[in-house]
Amino acid sequence: MAKTILRLGFVLTIMCMMSCSGERSTSNGTWGYVDRAGKLIIPAQFAEARGFSDGLAAVKVESSWGYIDRAGKLVIAAQFSEARNFANGLAAVKIKDSWGYIDRSGKIAIPAQFSEAREFAGGVAAVKINESWGYIDSAGKILIAAQFPAARSFADGVAAVKIQGG
């Protein structure tokens, strides 16, 4: 009995992970979107899909990432090698080997110049320059110099950072 309950809990957890995020996998391995009633509202047609934020969602079309609106229309062409969610009106995108940020129209807001980039939180984003992490504002101005081996996003005014030798 205990094993059955444990297995059922595992199955329900996996099902929730697949559907609670608003993204749903189909048998052919493509992604679409469902509403809270489970109705497929954007057909499964994407190689990968992220959740909606700021009204747009990053989707992978073949081998490139772009963004769709809630109607499923591709509003920013699939042209990026990687893409993150929008936050504070900007999304981190990888262009060739570097990360930068675009605005909701798809225009480059902060040129691709970082080794890695995280989503904005509270107007600040963690970026990796060479092998160290620092922070920029939404204009791309460095607020905290790249000096940490690892850094997380800000939340409630603070961010976790790894200190070398600490």
VENFEN-V181867 format. One line per field, one symbol per residue. ss: DSSP state (h for helix, s for strand, l for the rest). phi: phi as a letter, one per 20 degrees, with the letter a starting at -180 (. if undefined). psi: psi as a letter, one per 30 degrees, with the letter a starting at -180 (. if undefined). A space follows every 10 residues. Layout:
ss: ???
phi: ???
psi: ???
This chain:
ss: lhhhhhhhhh hhhhhhhhhl llssslllll ssssllllls sssssslsss sssllsssss sllsssssll lllsssssss lsssssslls sssssllsss sssllllsss sssslsslll sllssssssl lsssssslll lsssssssls slllsllsll ssllll
phi: .fffffffff ffffffffdf endcedfend dbcdefenff dcgfbdfbbd ffblnccfcd dldcdbcdef enefdcgfbd fbbdffblmc cfcddldcdb cdefenffec gfbdfbbdff bmnccecddl dcdbccefen ffecgfbdfb bdffblnccf cedfme
psi: eeeeeeeeee eeeeeeeeff fgkkklfggl kaklaffgkj fjkjgkelkl lkkhglkkkk jcglkaklaf fgkjfjkjgk flkllkkhgl kkkkjcglka klafffkkej kjgkelkllk jggkkkkkjc glkaklaffg kkejkjfkfk kllkkhglkk kkkkg.
